[in-house]
Amino acid sequence: MTQEVIKYFSPTRLRVLQYLLVNCPIQDSEIGCSVKKMAEDLDLSVTAVRSYLLELEKNNLIIQREQKKGSGRPTRYYSLHENAISLFPKSYSEFSLQLLNKIISKYGKKAAKEILVEIGKEEAKVIQKRIETEHNIILAEVTFKEKLELITTIFKENQKFPILEKENGDYFLKNYNCLLYDVVQNQPLACIVDETCLQDLVGNKAEKINCLSEGDHYCVYRFEENNIE
């Protein structure tokens, strides 16, 4: 679930979602909130609340549970799904930038670079395992072109919006979205994460020739097929 879904919600639907965040969070999902209680607290009709909850449930943002008391019909209770947490404001970029700057000021750029390289290598391991598991292959055994195509597919799923092109025997991977954009705008050293990740995945030096942090329209990495490490 992404921010692309929530932007289409009406203010009232967002109120329902916010109500659940405060009153029926994930850790209390075994309890939940009833439609009647929500309708009373939000000053909405029961019918309206049910309608909003139905849409939220379709988007996997809430959890529904039933509890039966006596011989009557069971009462439905609703609570927030963990998918919904990412829809509320976060400050990951600010925190990441502060943390990186603190490492640089306290330990120096060399130490910060070493840490970022380690992060890039760990990310490469995660992506490689995902590729090999999903496609039942050994990444090191596929062709250079196939390897780049598989990596591009993962980057698409990660919303980097990549395009892979070949020109004069070299491959160019263009990423139109940087997941660390807010950080690299203020601290370009963070680009090392992506550069290291790509180099480890491809087994080939990733030559960066364009960068979003420098005002370019996209990041571009150039790979020479005959320069495999």
One Martini backbone bead per residue (centre of mass of N, CA, C, O) as a GRO file, in nm:
protein
  229
    1MET     BB    1   0.097   0.035   0.022
    2THR     BB    2   0.037   0.372  -0.078
    3GLN     BB    3  -0.001   0.712  -0.137
    4GLU     BB    4  -0.177   0.668  -0.397
    5VAL     BB    5  -0.436   0.586  -0.238
    6ILE     BB    6  -0.492   0.816  -0.023
    7LYS     BB    7  -0.542   1.062  -0.228
    8TYR     BB    8  -0.849   0.943  -0.294
    9PHE     BB    9  -0.948   1.019  -0.030
   10SER     BB   10  -1.159   1.139   0.173
   11PRO     BB   11  -1.174   1.319   0.460
   12THR     BB   12  -1.359   1.109   0.602
   13ARG     BB   13  -1.188   0.857   0.557
   14LEU     BB   14  -0.945   0.972   0.712
   15ARG     BB   15  -1.089   0.994   0.980
   16VAL     BB   16  -1.131   0.694   1.018
   17LEU     BB   17  -0.834   0.615   1.009
   18GLN     BB   18  -0.745   0.799   1.247
   19TYR     BB   19  -0.928   0.674   1.455
   20LEU     BB   20  -0.798   0.391   1.448
   21LEU     BB   21  -0.514   0.476   1.530
   22VAL     BB   22  -0.604   0.579   1.819
   23ASN     BB   23  -0.834   0.345   1.910
   24CYS     BB   24  -0.739   0.085   1.691
   25PRO     BB   25  -0.475  -0.053   1.699
   26ILE     BB   26  -0.283  -0.320   1.633
   27GLN     BB   27  -0.234  -0.414   1.938
   28ASP     BB   28  -0.580  -0.404   1.951
   29SER     BB   29  -0.711  -0.613   1.737
   30GLU     BB   30  -0.879  -0.798   1.942
   31ILE     BB   31  -1.090  -0.566   1.967
   32GLY     BB   32  -1.175  -0.294   1.858
   33CYS     BB   33  -1.428  -0.122   1.660
   34SER     BB   34  -1.737  -0.018   1.631
   35VAL     BB   35  -1.963   0.125   1.432
   36LYS     BB   36  -2.128   0.273   1.646
   37LYS     BB   37  -1.891   0.415   1.789
   38MET     BB   38  -1.783   0.567   1.541
   39ALA     BB   39  -2.042   0.721   1.471
   40GLU     BB   40  -2.055   0.880   1.735
   41ASP     BB   41  -1.763   1.011   1.739
   42LEU     BB   42  -1.794   1.122   1.420
   43ASP     BB   43  -2.079   1.208   1.335
   44LEU     BB   44  -2.214   0.949   1.190
   45SER     BB   45  -2.346   0.723   1.009
   46VAL     BB   46  -2.362   0.389   0.993
   47THR     BB   47  -2.365   0.369   0.684
   48ALA     BB   48  -2.116   0.543   0.628
   49VAL     BB   49  -1.910   0.380   0.789
   50ARG     BB   50  -1.944   0.116   0.634
   51SER     BB   51  -1.852   0.230   0.362
   52TYR     BB   52  -1.565   0.315   0.449
   53LEU     BB   53  -1.473   0.037   0.556
   54LEU     BB   54  -1.495  -0.116   0.291
   55GLU     BB   55  -1.274   0.040   0.140
   56LEU     BB   56  -1.045  -0.010   0.343
   57GLU     BB   57  -1.058  -0.321   0.320
   58LYS     BB   58  -0.995  -0.342   0.013
   59ASN     BB   59  -0.700  -0.194   0.088
   60ASN     BB   60  -0.574  -0.325   0.346
   61LEU     BB   61  -0.620  -0.119   0.624
   62ILE     BB   62  -0.810  -0.325   0.768
   63ILE     BB   63  -0.966  -0.512   1.038
   64GLN     BB   64  -1.193  -0.787   1.076
   65ARG     BB   65  -1.416  -0.876   1.350
   66GLU     BB   66  -1.595  -1.128   1.533
   67GLN     BB   67  -1.848  -1.109   1.803
   68LYS     BB   68  -2.026  -1.324   2.012
   69LYS     BB   69  -2.342  -1.252   2.190
   70GLY     BB   70  -2.519  -1.488   2.234
   71SER     BB   71  -2.795  -1.529   1.991
   72GLY     BB   72  -2.706  -1.316   1.820
   73ARG     BB   73  -2.551  -1.125   1.623
   74PRO     BB   74  -2.254  -1.049   1.537
   75THR     BB   75  -1.997  -0.829   1.610
   76ARG     BB   76  -1.817  -0.581   1.450
   77TYR     BB   77  -1.461  -0.528   1.436
   78TYR     BB   78  -1.214  -0.261   1.411
   79SER     BB   79  -0.877  -0.230   1.275
   80LEU     BB   80  -0.561  -0.167   1.215
   81HIS     BB   81  -0.344  -0.211   0.964
   82GLU     BB   82  -0.010  -0.226   0.894
   83ASN     BB   83  -0.040  -0.092   0.607
   84ALA     BB   84  -0.132   0.200   0.725
   85ILE     BB   85   0.118   0.326   0.863
   86SER     BB   86   0.267   0.446   0.599
   87LEU     BB   87   0.043   0.683   0.552
   88PHE     BB   88   0.172   0.825   0.771
   89PRO     BB   89   0.370   1.046   0.882
   90LYS     BB   90   0.723   1.076   0.818
   91SER     BB   91   1.104   1.107   0.905
   92TYR     BB   92   1.334   0.947   0.753
   93SER     BB   93   1.509   1.155   0.604
   94GLU     BB   94   1.587   1.333   0.844
   95PHE     BB   95   1.714   1.109   1.011
   96SER     BB   96   1.923   1.006   0.806
   97LEU     BB   97   2.072   1.275   0.777
   98GLN     BB   98   2.150   1.316   1.072
   99LEU     BB   99   2.305   1.051   1.103
  100LEU     BB  100   2.516   1.095   0.880
  101ASN     BB  101   2.629   1.367   0.986
  102LYS     BB  102   2.717   1.253   1.261
  103ILE     BB  103   2.922   1.048   1.153
  104ILE     BB  104   3.101   1.252   1.006
  105SER     BB  105   3.166   1.443   1.253
  106LYS     BB  106   3.279   1.201   1.442
  107TYR     BB  107   3.441   0.994   1.211
  108GLY     BB  108   3.412   1.065   0.920
  109LYS     BB  109   3.402   0.995   0.581
  110LYS     BB  110   3.535   0.720   0.575
  111ALA     BB  111   3.344   0.578   0.775
  112ALA     BB  112   3.082   0.645   0.625
  113LYS     BB  113   3.154   0.499   0.364
  114GLU     BB  114   3.183   0.215   0.485
  115ILE     BB  115   2.890   0.195   0.581
  116LEU     BB  116   2.752   0.239   0.303
  117VAL     BB  117   2.878  -0.007   0.170
  118GLU     BB  118   2.751  -0.215   0.358
  119ILE     BB  119   2.460  -0.145   0.288
  120GLY     BB  120   2.482  -0.208  -0.016
  121LYS     BB  121   2.561  -0.509   0.022
  122GLU     BB  122   2.307  -0.595   0.176
  123GLU     BB  123   2.106  -0.515  -0.044
  124ALA     BB  124   2.219  -0.707  -0.259
  125LYS     BB  125   2.156  -0.971  -0.106
  126VAL     BB  126   1.850  -0.935  -0.097
  127ILE     BB  127   1.802  -0.916  -0.404
  128GLN     BB  128   1.938  -1.180  -0.486
  129LYS     BB  129   1.755  -1.368  -0.322
  130ARG     BB  130   1.493  -1.283  -0.459
  131ILE     BB  131   1.563  -1.362  -0.747
  132GLU     BB  132   1.640  -1.664  -0.694
  133THR     BB  133   1.365  -1.743  -0.570
  134GLU     BB  134   1.159  -1.642  -0.793
  135HIS     BB  135   1.348  -1.786  -1.049
  136ASN     BB  136   1.529  -2.028  -0.992
  137ILE     BB  137   1.835  -1.908  -0.962
  138ILE     BB  138   2.170  -1.811  -1.050
  139LEU     BB  139   2.296  -1.508  -1.098
  140ALA     BB  140   2.596  -1.591  -1.189
  141GLU     BB  141   2.471  -1.783  -1.443
  142VAL     BB  142   2.376  -1.558  -1.602
  143THR     BB  143   2.354  -1.333  -1.815
  144PHE     BB  144   2.420  -1.006  -1.837
  145LYS     BB  145   2.144  -0.922  -1.948
  146GLU     BB  146   1.964  -1.083  -1.752
  147LYS     BB  147   2.065  -0.949  -1.497
  148LEU     BB  148   1.972  -0.659  -1.565
  149GLU     BB  149   1.672  -0.730  -1.605
  150LEU     BB  150   1.619  -0.834  -1.316
  151ILE     BB  151   1.701  -0.576  -1.170
  152THR     BB  152   1.497  -0.389  -1.311
  153THR     BB  153   1.245  -0.530  -1.202
  154ILE     BB  154   1.298  -0.470  -0.903
  155PHE     BB  155   1.311  -0.160  -0.934
  156LYS     BB  156   1.018  -0.132  -1.021
  157GLU     BB  157   0.895  -0.249  -0.758
  158ASN     BB  158   1.063  -0.010  -0.595
  159GLN     BB  159   1.012   0.267  -0.753
  160LYS     BB  160   1.257   0.370  -0.965
  161PHE     BB  161   1.196   0.385  -1.263
  162PRO     BB  162   1.339   0.203  -1.486
  163ILE     BB  163   1.583   0.198  -1.765
  164LEU     BB  164   1.701  -0.021  -2.020
  165GLU     BB  165   2.000   0.028  -2.219
  166LYS     BB  166   2.163   0.002  -2.548
  167GLU     BB  167   2.504   0.126  -2.640
  168ASN     BB  168   2.776   0.036  -2.797
  169GLY     BB  169   2.778  -0.232  -2.587
  170ASP     BB  170   2.639  -0.071  -2.365
  171TYR     BB  171   2.488  -0.023  -2.050
  172PHE     BB  172   2.186   0.160  -1.935
  173LEU     BB  173   2.079   0.274  -1.616
  174LYS     BB  174   1.768   0.428  -1.544
  175ASN     BB  175   1.671   0.642  -1.270
  176TYR     BB  176   1.376   0.837  -1.191
  177ASN     BB  177   1.404   0.729  -0.884
  178CYS     BB  178   1.499   0.826  -0.553
  179LEU     BB  179   1.491   0.691  -0.230
  180LEU     BB  180   1.731   0.922  -0.133
  181TYR     BB  181   1.681   1.217  -0.224
  182ASP     BB  182   1.670   1.395   0.040
  183VAL     BB  183   1.959   1.313   0.124
  184VAL     BB  184   2.142   1.369  -0.137
  185GLN     BB  185   2.083   1.674  -0.153
  186ASN     BB  186   2.268   1.709   0.124
  187GLN     BB  187   2.423   1.403   0.090
  188PRO     BB  188   2.593   1.251  -0.166
  189LEU     BB  189   2.725   1.003  -0.019
  190ALA     BB  190   2.463   0.817  -0.031
  191CYS     BB  191   2.511   0.699  -0.324
  192ILE     BB  192   2.684   0.450  -0.243
  193VAL     BB  193   2.464   0.246  -0.204
  194ASP     BB  194   2.374   0.205  -0.501
  195GLU     BB  195   2.652   0.157  -0.627
  196THR     BB  196   2.722  -0.098  -0.462
  197CYS     BB  197   2.478  -0.269  -0.524
  198LEU     BB  198   2.516  -0.285  -0.831
  199GLN     BB  199   2.805  -0.397  -0.839
  200ASP     BB  200   2.739  -0.662  -0.686
  201LEU     BB  201   2.516  -0.770  -0.875
  202VAL     BB  202   2.682  -0.750  -1.156
  203GLY     BB  203   3.003  -0.762  -1.142
  204ASN     BB  204   3.035  -0.443  -1.205
  205LYS     BB  205   3.119  -0.143  -1.277
  206ALA     BB  206   2.950   0.155  -1.172
  207GLU     BB  207   2.902   0.417  -1.389
  208LYS     BB  208   2.838   0.743  -1.306
  209ILE     BB  209   2.680   1.006  -1.529
  210ASN     BB  210   2.417   1.057  -1.356
  211CYS     BB  211   2.229   1.287  -1.120
  212LEU     BB  212   1.974   1.399  -0.925
  213SER     BB  213   2.154   1.567  -0.717
  214GLU     BB  214   2.260   1.748  -0.988
  215GLY     BB  215   1.979   1.796  -1.172
  216ASP     BB  216   1.900   1.556  -1.306
  217HIS     BB  217   1.644   1.350  -1.442
  218TYR     BB  218   1.854   1.112  -1.387
  219CYS     BB  219   2.002   0.815  -1.319
  220VAL     BB  220   2.323   0.687  -1.450
  221TYR     BB  221   2.440   0.361  -1.546
  222ARG     BB  222   2.743   0.216  -1.658
  223PHE     BB  223   2.804  -0.088  -1.858
  224GLU     BB  224   3.051  -0.328  -1.923
  225GLU     BB  225   3.049  -0.643  -2.045
  226ASN     BB  226   3.387  -0.675  -2.043
  227ASN     BB  227   3.389  -0.575  -1.706
  228ILE     BB  228   3.396  -0.830  -1.536
  229GLU     BB  229   3.483  -0.938  -1.202
   0.00000   0.00000   0.00000
